[in-house]
């Protein structure tokens, strides 16, 4: 396995099982905006998929400037994914990705023309991961406090995902 494959696998591991993320877009006036979005359960291959309504602000923002950020966190992991978003109107893909979470937000269903997918083609990611979870974080924090040495909170890396 190549170093790039290892990096993609690490990002996939940190995304695995996560249900929500904050999607950051840029409005036409330059204002940065973030909102919670449900992540679709698909194997991460460099793309992240989200459902949206065609006439939503986030879709308009993507039309203006497709560069987006997706922030995801767990109890002891944090992941920031930067990429280029596009709006995809593919009924078959919408049906394959449809789930109860999507239905809760978009009761009109996957075949309705107002429902679209947002595809984020990840270009880079940065993660912070604390092996051992929250307990290891607490121990490391206490150790730093007692010794006066800098807190070493685990693994941090920037991953280039453009090399597909």
C-alpha positions in Angstrom: 0.0 0.0 0.0 1.4 3.4 -1.0 1.8 6.4 1.4 -1.1 8.1 -0.4 -3.3 5.0 0.1 -2.4 4.9 3.8 -3.4 8.6 4.1 -6.7 8.0 2.3 -7.3 5.0 4.6 -6.7 7.1 7.7 -9.2 9.8 6.6 -11.7 7.0 5.8 -11.1 5.5 9.3 -11.8 8.9 10.9 -14.9 9.4 8.8 -16.2 5.9 9.4 -19.4 5.8 11.5 -19.7 9.6 11.7 -23.3 10.8 11.1 -22.9 14.6 11.1 -20.5 17.1 9.8 -20.4 20.9 9.5 -20.3 22.0 5.9 -18.6 25.4 5.3 -19.3 27.4 2.2 -18.7 31.0 1.1 -21.6 33.3 0.3 -21.4 35.6 -2.7 -20.5 38.5 -0.4 -17.6 36.6 1.0 -19.2 35.6 4.3 -18.2 32.1 5.5 -21.1 30.0 6.7 -21.3 26.5 8.2 -24.3 24.3 8.9 -24.8 20.7 10.1 -25.2 18.1 7.4 -25.9 14.4 7.5 -23.1 12.3 6.1 -24.1 9.5 3.7 -22.9 6.0 4.5 -20.5 5.3 1.6 -17.0 4.0 1.6 -14.7 7.0 1.4 -12.7 7.0 -1.8 -11.9 10.7 -1.8 -15.6 11.8 -2.2 -18.1 12.7 0.4 -21.8 12.7 -0.4 -24.6 14.9 1.2 -28.3 15.5 0.4 -29.6 19.0 -0.1 -32.5 20.9 -1.5 -31.9 22.4 -4.9 -33.0 25.9 -3.9 -31.0 26.0 -0.6 -28.4 28.6 0.3 -25.6 26.0 0.4 -26.3 24.9 -3.2 -26.3 28.6 -4.3 -23.0 29.1 -2.4 -21.5 26.1 -4.2 -22.6 27.5 -7.5 -20.8 30.8 -6.6 -17.6 29.2 -5.2 -17.3 25.4 -5.1 -14.4 25.2 -2.6 -15.9 24.0 0.7 -14.8 22.6 4.0 -16.3 19.7 6.0 -15.5 19.5 9.7 -16.2 16.2 11.6 -15.5 15.3 15.2 -15.7 12.4 17.5 -14.9 12.0 21.2 -11.2 12.1 20.5 -10.8 12.8 16.8 -11.2 15.8 14.6 -11.1 16.0 10.9 -11.2 18.9 8.5 -11.7 18.1 4.8 -11.3 20.7 2.1 -12.6 20.0 -1.4 -14.5 21.0 -4.4 -18.3 20.6 -4.3 -20.6 20.0 -7.1 -24.4 19.5 -7.3 -25.4 16.1 -8.7 -28.8 15.3 -9.9 -28.7 11.5 -10.4 -31.9 9.8 -9.4 -30.4 6.3 -9.3 -27.5 7.5 -7.0 -30.0 9.3 -4.8 -32.0 6.1 -4.4 -28.9 4.1 -3.5 -27.8 6.7 -0.9 -31.3 7.3 0.5 -31.7 6.5 4.2 -33.9 7.5 7.2 -31.8 10.5 8.0 -32.3 11.9 4.5 -36.0 11.1 4.7 -36.3 13.1 7.9 -35.0 16.3 6.3 -36.3 15.7 2.8 -39.7 14.0 3.1 -40.4 14.5 -0.6 -38.1 11.6 -1.4 -35.1 10.9 -3.6 -37.1 11.1 -6.9 -38.4 14.6 -6.3 -36.5 17.1 -8.5 -36.0 19.5 -5.5 -33.7 16.9 -3.9 -30.1 16.9 -5.1 -26.8 15.5 -4.0 -23.7 17.4 -3.1 -20.5 15.6 -4.0 -17.4 16.9 -2.3 -14.2 15.8 -4.1 -11.7 16.0 -1.3 -8.4 17.7 -2.1 -6.9 17.7 1.3 -7.6 16.9 4.9 -6.1 17.6 8.3 -6.8 15.4 11.3 -6.1 15.2 15.0 -6.4 11.8 16.5 -5.9 10.7 20.0 -5.1 7.0 20.2 -6.6 5.6 23.3 -9.6 8.0 23.2 -10.7 10.5 25.7 -9.0 8.7 28.7 -5.6 9.0 27.0 -6.4 12.7 26.3 -7.2 13.3 29.9 -4.0 11.5 31.1 -1.8 13.5 28.6 -3.5 16.7 29.6 -2.9 16.0 33.3 0.7 15.0 32.6 1.3 18.3 30.7 -0.2 20.3 33.6 1.9 18.6 36.2 5.2 18.6 34.3 4.7 22.0 32.7 5.5 20.5 29.4 3.5 21.1 26.3 0.4 18.9 25.8 1.0 16.3 23.2 -2.6 15.4 22.2 -1.9 12.6 19.7 -1.5 12.4 16.0 -1.8 15.4 13.7 -1.2 15.4 10.0 -2.2 17.2 6.8 -3.1 14.8 4.0 -3.0 15.7 0.3 -5.9 13.8 -1.4 -5.4 15.2 -4.9 -3.3 12.3 -6.0 -6.1 10.1 -7.3 
